[in-house]
């Protein structure tokens, strides 16, 4: 998985998003501020298509309306506005059309400046984009690749908002817990990942290990021009990748792992390779 999957492009010319504090919105009237914001808002370099081609199958999504804009268009957001959600969904669907055995998870976990009418608009967009590819809510343990292939389903949508209960193809957010370490310290992050894996529910939910470091205001202030990638990610990704390599998948282990700038190391290939351990277990059992 990728963290803030859509943030490969954010619009410096757009207003600052409603996910930001009032003080930031005021500061952003200074033109240089948005350039700095972009350096800290972008957590991925690859487009959806490029992420899919590199092996990413879980997408972490934050969305918002644009206050003051006529209509109900919804955009991706991380400090600054990204592309329209519809454009992202159609890009993903094109990949799925070309690869009918691939399965993806779209996790809509943060909503900003949206009332129910915006949600209805977005949910209809999701339905229009994927149609019969959408997998209805089911017991998590039933949803194997074989199950998905037989039903010709390719998309699981997780929707962290009460309206999900009204649509059979919207999985509730509590089926996709994603505990967040909220630290700049890689050792604290790895300890947090270990602890939350031990606390992971054995059955009934998926689980996201967020292998990401989060800048504090102080971090940003000291490294304004360097940005997220050069300040936190480059230096710590090798250690994070070593943690990934040491994991085991399955009921007591990792399930979904997300990272920033997934192309900087062999992140997707390393996570995918963990599945070989499950195959070895199956061979041993038989």
Number of C-alpha atoms within 10 A of each C-alpha: 28 27 21 22 28 29 27 18 21 21 17 19 11 12 16 25 23 20 18 13 11 11 8 15 18 11 13 18 12 10 11 11 16 24 17 18 23 21 18 21 22 24 26 23 18 19 17 23 15 12 24 20 12 16 15 24 19 22 22 18 23 22 26 26 26 22 14 6 8 8 11 18 16 25 21 28 31 26 24 24 26 25 18 16 22 18 12 18 17 16 15 19 18 13 15 19 13 9 11 13 14 17 19 18 17 18 20 19 17 16 22 19 14 17 11 11 10 18 19 14 14 21 18 12 18 19 14 13 20 20 14 15 21 21 23 16 18 12 11 12 10 11 13 10 14 11 12 20 14 9 13 16 22 23 23 22 22 23 25 19 17 10 14 18 13 8 12 13 24 24 22 22 19 14 17 20 14 18 15 17 21 15 15 18 15 20 13 14 21 19 12 20 21 16 11 18 20 13 10 19 14 14 11 14 15 19 22 21 23 23 24 28 23 16 18 11 8 9 15 18 10 10 15 17 15 14 21 25 19 12 19 21 22 14 12 17 23 15 13 20 17 11 14 19 14 8 15 17 15 13 13 14 15 22 19 18 21 24 24 26 25 23 15 14 13 12 27 21 12 14 23 11 12 19 14 12 14 14 11 10 10 10 9 8 7 5
